[in-house]
Each structure stands twice: as structure tokens, then as C-alpha cells.
């Protein structure tokens, strides 16, 4: 299970630093119980959001064809 460590955690003699880590589900659930320490990793964080004007999205006034500044 992937979680995001928000603040460093020391557990069982090991230090977990900030960032997204993959842990076994049992340990991840323990960490996530402490809202200030960790949260479940959000898939949107891993994949960049689509950019306006990209394939499949309507053009914005600044990206519309023929638009000049």
C-alpha cells in the first residue's frame, strides 16, 4: 500500500522520512491512523493533471488556433 509520510516517523528502530513510500498494508494502516503523520497516497499526485489545449480538451482563449498576442 502506498502512503505519503507527512512528518518523519520512527517505528521499530527504523526512520521513515517524508514522501511517498510503499509499505505492507498492516503497517501503512497504523501510520495513516495518525493524520498528522501520514495519509493514503493519492493517484493524482503520481500522475500529472491534463494541460488545457491537450488532446481531448477544449482549447482555451490562449491556446485556440489563430490566437495571437
Secondary structure, DSSP 8 states (H G I E B T S, - for coil): -EEEESS-EEETTEEE-SEEEE--HHHHHHHHTSTTTEEE--HHHHS----TTSTTS---TTTSTT---
